[in-house]
């Protein structure tokens, strides 16, 4: 995960995550699999929690993509 994304997740307030979930849930990819704003917000909150835990443990997050 990029430093920029990692830092943004660590520092984001819950209100920010909910606000960012709205446009993300409207992307073609998420609309196709019917992911709504509520689910997108929960995913972002989970990622933020993981990032905060990783930072507290002096670790990083890694992202694996498969197509």
Protein Blocks (a to p, Z undefined) as FASTA:
>chain_A
ZZklmmmmmmpcfklmmmmmmmmmmpmklmmnopafklmmmmmmmmmmmmmmmmmnopac
dddddZZ
